[in-house]
Amino acid sequence: MIIPYIHKEAKMFYKVLIIIFGIFFTPAFGFALIKEYKKAFLIIFILLIATLLQFLFKNPYIPILSFILYFIALIYFVIYALKSAKNDKRFSLIHFLLIVSTLVLIIFISSHYKERLIFLTKSKSFTIPSDSMNNTLFRGDIIGAIKDENINYANISIFLLDNNFYIKRVVASSNDEVIFYGKHLLVHFSKKISYKNLEIVTLLNKKWIIDPYKNMGKKIIYKAKNIDIFTLMINNINRVAMKPIYLKELNSKIFKVNNIKINAFYYKVPQNSYFMMGDNRENSYDSRFFGAINKNKIYGIAKVVYFNYIKFNRFNLKIN
């Protein structure tokens, strides 16, 4: 008689564990465990509809709506479980465990995501439509950005140009000088900075940092099908904001345009402006073409990737 008793208690223990796990997984599963199948189905149906709407319309606000619906479902389950526990004493222990685990989940979400929830009320959502910010941001990313006037080097900023929003990285600011050639970016910073551990070249009697943002791992890339961005700039020289120059010190391919040698492009950033470039340097329409962006045109800084409707592993990622 002892063995069956132990076995029975073990089954109950595992059942309680499954119930607790179930409520942490979804309130629908919690309803199903207490045999409220219609309510469980309704919650699943609503969340599936929200997911389907996201795939159809790719609206960045739908995931927020789904989260709110999920949170309401949790609260509803707690209220329902409290009421039903009074009427059915046999399930009072199970109801109690479900309620406690649900409350723990609500407290966990509220505390752990407190900053994120506050951020949602102040931020604006955007969808990444192209590959110009690979490998930092990818096509299909739904991101959150917040208004911020304190724009710094390397910030991924969102700005308005010709009534459209763009997203690029800040590579230079007021009075900085930029040279672009081949697959390299040179920046002469007007502000005093430390050149320690940086690759430097002297040109035009000034110190220039070679590819100052390359230490960002594999985020800065040159990747595009059948496109060489420097050659494209040469062939569309009248559409380029940067000034074509020739520097004999550079070990780069020399082009001739109207019998004038060109092997680089130069730009000096105006006051209160920022020079923006995509992280996928080979496949980005940026300040090399439209020039620096005045600070009045900048909306703010990208902070988080909510999720991606193409790459499902990109969820709740902080943007550096």
N, C-alpha and C positions, 0 to 999 in steps of 0.2 A: 504493500500500500504506500510505502514511502516513495518509491521510484515514480509512480504515476503522479503523486502529489507534487514532487519536485518538477516533474515534466510539465505539469499544468501551470505551476508558478512561472516557469521559464517561458512558456508560451505567452503568458500574460505580460511578462516583462518585455519580451520582444515586440509584442503588439503595441505596448505603450511607446516604446522607442520608435516604432514605425509611425504611430500617430503623431508624435512630436516632430519627427522628420517631415511628415506629410504637411503639417501646418506651416513649417518653415519653408517648404517647397511651394505651396500654393494653398490659399483658403478653399479652393475648389476641392482639393483632395481631402481637406478636413471635413467638409460637408459630406463627401462621399463616404467617409469612414463612419459617420453617424447616420448613414442611410438617408440623407437628404439629397437624393440624386438630381432632382429637378434644379435645386439651387446650385449644385455643383456644375451641372450642365450649363446653366445660365451664365455663370461666371466665366467658364471656359469659352462659351460662345461669344461673349462680349470682348474678351481679350483677343480671340481669333479674328474677330471683325476689325478690331483696332490694328492688328498686325497686317491684315489684308489691305486695309486702307493705306497703311504706310508703303507697302509694295506698289500699290496702284498710283498713289499721288505723291509719294516721297515728301510728305510734309513734315518738317522738323518738329512741329508742335504735337504731332500724334503720339510719339513716345512719352511725352510729358503727360498727355491725357491718359495713356495706358497706365502710367505709374499712379496717377490720382485714382483711377478706377480700382487698381489693385489695392491701394491703401484703404479706400472706402469698403472694399470687400472684406478686408481684414477686420475693420471696426464692426461691420455688420455681423460678421461671424461671431465676434466676442459677445455682442448684444444678444444674438439669437441663442448662443450656447448658454448664456446666463439664464435666459427665460426658460429654455427647454429643460435645463438641469433641475429646475424646481418641480417640474411635472413628471420627471422620469428619474427616480432615485437610483435605478440600476446603472445608469450611465453617468452618475454624478462625478465619479472619480475621473472618468475619461474626459468629461466636459471640463473639469477643473484643470487637468493637464493641458488640454487644448487651449483654454483661456490663458493660462500662465505662459505657455510657449508663445502664443500670439502676442501677448503684451510685451514679452521679452523682445520679440521681433520688432514691434513698433518702437520700443525704446531704443533698440539697437540702430534702426534706420534713422530715427530722429537725431540721435547723438552722433553717429558715424558720418551721416550725410548732412549734418546741420549746415556746414559752409556751402555745400553743393545746392541745398534747397534754397538758401538765401541767394546764392549766385543765380539760380533759375529765375528769380523774381527781378533781377537787375540786368540780366544778359539778353542778348539777341542771338537767334539761331541762324546758321547759314549752312548751305549744302555745297560741298566741293564738286565742281562740274568737270574738272580737267585733271591732267597729270602734271601740271606746272610746279606743284609743290612736293612731288615725290622726292625723297622717301620720308618726308615728314608727315605730309597729309596726302591722302589718296582719294581718287575719284569715288564719290559715294559717301564720304565722311560727312556726318551731321555734326557740326561743331558749335560751341558756344563762345561768344565773344562779349567782352564787357567794355564799356566806354572808359577810356583812360587817356588823360592828356600827357602823362609822363611816359613818352615813347623813348626807348633805349635801343642801343645797338643789339642786333640779333633778334629783337622782338618780331614775332609774326603778326603783322598788322593788317587790318582791314580798312580800306579807304574807298572813297567815292571818286569815280572818273567817268565822265560822259554819262552820268545818271546810272552807272552800273557799279556794283561793289566788286572790288578786287582784293585778293589776299596774297601778300608777298612778305619777304623778310627784309628788315631794315639792315642795309649793309654800310650806309654812310649817312651823315647828317650835315648840318649847316657848315659851309666853308671847307668840308672835306673834299679831297680830289680822288677821282676814280679812273683807273685805266683797265680796259678789258682787251685781252688778246687771246687768240686760240681758245684754250680751255682754262684760262687763268684770270683771276681778278686781283688787281693791285689797289690798295687803298692807302692814301696818305692822310692820316687823321690830323685835323687842325688842333685838336685838344692834346694836351700832354698825356702820353700813355707810356706804359712800360713795354719795352721791346724784348724783354727777357723771354727766352724759349720761342721766339717767333722768327720765321724766315723772312729776311729783309733783303731788299735790293735798293741801290741808290740810282735814281734817275732824276734828271732835271734838277740836280743839286738838292734833292730831297730824299728822305727815307720812306720807302714804300713797303708795306707788309704784303707778302705774297699769300694769296688765298687765306685771309684772316679767319674765315669761318670753317675751314676744313677740319678743325678739331672736333666738329660736331658729329663724329663717327661717320656713318654711311649715309647721312641725311643729304649732304650736298652732292649731287650727281650730275653727269652730263649724259643723258640718255634720251634718244629720239630716233625714230625710224627714218632713215634717208635724209636726215637734217644735220647740217653743220651750221650752228647759229652764227659763227663769225663770218662764214662765207655768205650766209643769208643777209647779214648786215652790210657786207660789201656790195652785194648785188642790189640792195635796196637802200643805198647810202642817203638818199634824199628823205627817207622815212625814219632815219635814225636820229635820236636826240643828241647822241654823243658826237664829238668832233673827231674826224679821222686824222690820225697823225702817223709819223714815221719816227721810230726810235731805233737807232742802229745798235744800241746795247741789248735789245731784245732778240733772243734766239727764236724768232717766229717767222712764219711764212709771209713773204712780201707780195702784195697785190699792187697792181697799177690801175688807177682810175683817172682817166684824162691825162695820162702820162705822169701822174703824181704817185709816188710810192706811199703805200699805206700798210702798216703791220699792227696797228692798234687803234683803239678808240679812247678818247679822253673826255672827262666831264668834271666840272666843278659844281658842287651842290650849292644852290642859293641859300640865303639866310632863311631860317625857319622852315626848312624843307628837308625831305628825306629821300635818299636814293634806294629804291626797292628792287629786289630781284627774287625770282622764283628759285626754290632749292633745286629744281631740275633745270639747270642753267641752259641746257640745250633745247628745251621745249617750253619756253616761258616768254610771254609778252609782258615786258616790265619796263623799268626806267631807262633801260638801254634804248627803248623806242619812244616812249612818251615823256621822258625826262623825270625830274624829281617831283615829289608830291608835297604840296604845302601842308603844314600841320592842320590847317583848318578843314582839309579834306579827309582827315583820318578819323574814322569812327572809333576805333579802339584796338584792343589786343585779343587775339585768339587764345583761349585758356584751356579748353577741354574738347576732346572728341567724345560725343555722347555714344554714337554707334555708327556702323556703316552697313547700308542695306545690300552691299555686294560682298564685303569681307566681314564675316560674322565674328571673327576673332578680335575685331577692333571695337572694343566696348569700354566706356568709362576711362579713357586714356588722357592723362595730363599732357598738355602741349608745352614743351620747353621753349 
